[in-house]
């Protein structure tokens, strides 16, 4: 059968028989993850492996004893070309099998005692190659090599809470110890990391940021610690240095540190303790001199209790802990932050918005800001987009609808001013059911009723107050059933 024919191809004399064992050859071919196809000197298929069947969908019964074109859906036989020319071919794209799988084919001649007796083809799934390439490109986007472009001057705020955090960070910048930045998403942890590096003695070294939550365990391990030649399938020839080595003399910012696996926690602990690392696939330690700044929004103490985070690593990271306060704990900074963002948006959007109305600021100060400064940035950006050309003041109706619910305890805010600003339904259950869009509809309807009443039913004057066209006003009244 197939093994006998393979044996005949390779077996030419008694010495060759001793060297090549057909059964061993079969085990090797069948265990490889690469799809393999072998033909004899006439081009007749004599051997395939399980990986070939998985890739093409064709079994031995479909292929063995048949010409090499039996598996080709689009393209010409590279086996026949090799048998005709006696030369190997590499990287030929084609489609194979009933599902027309896109593949790349490498085919080489088989020679025994200088005689061409067949050819062997190795088939690679092109979709898998593309997937790996996309994953690599995604990793490159997520791993950013930066100069620390932000300083402490870029951290806006005058409240006691933010000033204390800034002071702690400035002191930490002068000490070559590990820093752990803690705070909710959107509080500005990366901004603090930039500023610490910029003020430190390592400011001329590299500042590299890695989002640990965005990469798979294996990819994160190879990117952080590097690997040697042949460490795994697809490894770059000659190996690759990791980000710890690239950041040598500089700072490595490990964002979302709470998401890394226990396996990687062990390797990270070694780097922090011993100041050395071992590349994937190697056993030789490499000394490194890197300042680590870690950041997390999760409760590491709770993860330790659940066995998801190593206590010894926690203490290595928590040398200088800095807690960045959420925006709801420093509401007095909102006018300053809003003014700073306003100037930036004017430049980015080519607008000339002069200020935010006092009533609008009051609305912003009443909100609980679960997304913190990042959410404030989003809200103001949308408000400016909602403004017409020529408008220079952000009024309450420019702001997107905000869910005036205290996200910390689930209770509606009691401020009468906040209720007056939006005139929303006081029942939190209704807001939860209908979401932001429902809240925005309620707010718009109540605003229309209020303006129509104050203008004595004069729709022309109401449109002028709302700064919309009369036609648009009639449309909104019709939509809310207020056109009677």
C-alpha positions, 0 to 999 in steps of 0.5 A, a space after each residue: 500500500 502507501 507505506 510500501 510504495 514510499 519504501 520503494 521510493 526511498 529504499 534503493 539498497 540494503 544500507 538505505 533500508 537500514 537508515 530509513 524505516 517506513 513505519 518511523 517515517 509514517 509516524 513523523 509525517 502523520 504527527 506534523 501539523 503541516 499538510 503533506 502530499 507525496 506523489 511517485 515519479 508518474 505523479 500519482 498520489 501515494 501518501 497524505 497525512 491527517 493534516 492534509 485531510 483537515 485542510 482540504 477535506 479530502 480523505 485517502 480514498 479520495 486521493 490515493 492512486 489518483 493524479 495530483 490534480 484531484 485536489 486542485 480547485 484553482 491552479 495547476 499541479 506543482 507536483 507535475 511541474 517539479 517532476 518535469 523540471 526537477 526543481 523545487 517550487 516555493 510559495 505558490 498560491 492556489 485553492 484546494 478541496 471542495 471548499 476551495 481553501 486558499 493555500 500556499 504550496 511548497 513542493 520539492 523533488 525526491 531523489 534516490 541515488 540521483 534519480 528523481 523518484 517523486 515529489 513531496 508537497 507541504 501545504 499551508 493554510 493561507 487563512 491561518 497565515 493571514 490570521 496570524 499576520 493580523 494578530 501580529 499587526 494588532 499586537 503592534 498597534 497595541 504595543 506602542 513605542 512612545 516618547 513620554 509626551 505628557 508632563 505633570 503640567 498636562 494633568 489638570 486639576 486644583 482639587 486636594 485629591 488630584 494635587 495629592 496624587 500629583 505630589 505622590 507621582 512627582 516624588 515617585 519619579 525621583 526614585 527608581 522603584 516600581 510604581 503601581 497606578 490605581 484608579 477607575 478606567 478613564 482617570 488618566 493612569 497613562 497620563 501619570 505614567 508619561 509624566 513620571 517617566 518624563 520627570 525621572 532620570 530615565 527620561 532619555 530612555 524608551 517609554 514603552 506601553 503594553 496593554 496586557 489585557 489586549 494580548 493573548 497569554 502566549 503572544 504577551 509572553 513572547 512580546 515581553 520576554 522575547 524568544 530564541 530561534 525555533 522556540 515555537 512554530 512561526 518564531 522569527 528566524 534568529 529569535 527576537 528580543 522582548 520589550 523588557 530588553 528594548 526598554 533597557 535603561 527606560 520605562 516599561 508601562 504595563 497597563 491592565 496588569 491585573 489581567 495577566 495569567 499566573 504563569 506570566 506573573 511568575 516570570 514578571 516576578 523574576 524580572 522585578 526580583 532578580 533584574 533578569 529575564 529568560 527568553 521563551 525557549 531558552 534557559 540563559 538569564 539576561 540582565 535588564 535595567 528597566 523601571 516598571 510602572 504598572 496600572 490597574 482598575 481592578 481590585 488586586 486584593 480581591 484577586 489575591 483572595 480568589 487565588 487569581 493574583 500572586 501575593 508576592 508579585 503584588 508586594 513587588 508592584 505595590 512599592 509606590 502605590 498611587 491612587 488616582 481619584 475618580 472625577 466624581 470625587 473632584 467635581 470642583 475640577 470639572 470647570 477647569 477640565 472642561 475649559 482645557 478640553 474646550 480649547 483643544 476641541 476648538 483646535 481639533 475641530 476648527 471651531 470657535 466655542 468661547 465658553 460653557 454656560 453656567 447652567 451647562 457646567 452645573 449639569 456636568 457637576 451633578 453627573 456621577 461620571 462613571 467613565 471619568 475624564 474620558 467620558 467628560 471628553 466624549 460628552 464635550 466633544 459631542 456637544 461641540 459637534 451638536 452646535 451650529 456654526 456661529 454658536 459660541 456657548 455650550 448650552 444644556 441642550 447641546 449636551 448629550 443626554 446624561 443618565 443622572 443616576 449615581 452609578 455608585 449606589 444606584 439612587 437618583 440624584 436628589 439635586 433639584 437643580 439637576 432635575 430642573 436642568 433636564 426635567 427627567 422622570 424621577 423614576 430610575 427604573 424607567 431610565 434603566 428600561 429605556 436607556 440614554 435614548 429614552 432619557 433623551 426623548 423625555 428631556 427633549 419633550 419636556 424642553 419643548 413643552 417648557 419653551 412653548 409655554 414660556 413663549 405663549 405658544 408662539 412657535 416662531 419665537 420658540 424656534 428662535 429660543 431653541 436655535 433651530 429652524 421653524 420647520 425643525 420645530 414643527 417636526 419635533 412637535 409632531 414626533 412628540 405629539 405636541 402639535 395641537 
